[in-house]
Amino acid sequence: MIKENYFEVNEKVGKACDRAGRNRDGVTLIAVSKTKPLEDLREAYEAGARDFGENKVQELVDKIPQMPEDIRWHMIGHLQRNKVKYIVDKVYMIHGVDSLRLGEEISKEAVKHGVTVRILIEVNVAGEDTKYGVSPEEAPQLAIGLSKLPGISLQGLMTIAPYVTDPEENRLIFAKLRQLAVDISEKNIDNVSMNVLSMGMTGDYEVAVEEGATFVRVGTGIFGERNYEI
Ligand SMILES: *Cc1c(COP(=O)(O)O)cnc(C)c1O
């Protein structure tokens, strides 16, 4: 079932690219495998998935050595500063950077491990109280602060859109994130690029692609519902 789901999501991403006149290569589908057992990840891998997303440090470090080495691991959840050291040299990208202090910790650990870590600023576009992320107004200042830190490469923005039943309701959110990336890139900050937009989940990834997403993060649509009890 996971294979079929993966193919279907992949195809829908392709169709959304067509509608938007975008190149399919410009969008990467991240299979969000949090809470799922390794056998499920392997099935997605066999279907072609090479980008996996996890939101818990412990789960990430458990899974990485048990899966093929050509996987790019994405840390998509809220990251505590004291856990940065466990993942800094293991992940392809950290999506949820929402403070300079977290950026400084990532920088410190990256330098210690001799790596450069790709990061995204998490922006709370809708201003929901329950979400992490900086406001759109704070994002440019944070980008400037992060740009000065060694060992990190700020590549773009990430957002978690509100949970909605009609994905069209989030179109404006995605368009705002894209515009914010344009505004920040026009500041020509050294060492900062705004080429990456991580936005869109199971409920709204097609709209996100139409609005410029370069990474979509799909969990339920590939692996089925999550059961947090087990
Ligand atoms: C869980 C999660 C997803 C995937 O959510 P689905 O609705 O299952 O596709 C995407 N992004 C983040 C940050 C998540 O925590």
The ligand as a Tripos MOL2 file, in Angstrom:
@<TRIPOS>MOLECULE
LIG
   15    15     1     0     0
SMALL
NO_CHARGES

@<TRIPOS>ATOM
      1 C1          4.1200   15.3350   10.6380 C.3       1 LIG1
      2 C2          4.6210   16.4640    9.8060 C.ar      1 LIG1
      3 C3          4.3640   16.5290    8.4270 C.ar      1 LIG1
      4 C4          3.5290   15.4990    7.6810 C.3       1 LIG1
      5 O1          2.1890   15.6300    8.0080 O.3       1 LIG1
      6 P1          1.0490   14.8340    7.2130 P.3       1 LIG1
      7 O2         -0.1630   15.6490    7.3980 O.co2     1 LIG1
      8 O3          0.9610   13.4860    7.8240 O.co2     1 LIG1
      9 O4          1.4730   14.7810    5.7770 O.co2     1 LIG1
     10 C5          4.8990   17.5830    7.7220 C.ar      1 LIG1
     11 N1          5.6300   18.5340    8.3230 N.ar      1 LIG1
     12 C6          5.9040   18.5170    9.6360 C.ar      1 LIG1
     13 C7          6.7270   19.6020   10.2280 C.3       1 LIG1
     14 C8          5.4000   17.4850   10.4200 C.ar      1 LIG1
     15 O5          5.6780   17.4800   11.7320 O.3       1 LIG1
@<TRIPOS>BOND
     1     1     2 1
     2     2     3 ar
     3     2    14 ar
     4     3     4 1
     5     3    10 ar
     6     4     5 1
     7     5     6 1
     8     6     7 2
     9     6     8 1
    10     6     9 1
    11    10    11 ar
    12    11    12 ar
    13    12    13 1
    14    12    14 ar
    15    14    15 1
@<TRIPOS>SUBSTRUCTURE
     1 LIG1         1 GROUP 0 **** ****
